[in-house]
Amino acid sequence: MAISGAGGSLPPLFSRNELKMKIEQEIADLTSELIRIPSLHSRPEEIRRCADFIENWLARRDIDYTRSDISDVPAITVLPRTGAA
């Protein structure tokens, strides 16, 4: 099965395996970026920087999220879109 363009009328963009590999690489890249931020309890500015990074990553991908601060610690919540399977 291939992942097709809009309405299925375009030629396949990626095969299922190519899409899987692309997603796995994106997850690895994201993980690599996140572990470079020393977000320890003793470094609250780094926790905020990590939350800012995640917030920007989500926004660039048009992913809905809510950011809040609980006892001065940022929290980001992401839920599936309504109707998403």
Secondary structure by P-SEA (a helix, b strand, c coil): cccccccccccccccaaaaaaaaaaaaaaaaaaaaacccccccaaaaaaaaaaaaaaaaaacccbbbbbcccbbbbbbbcccccc
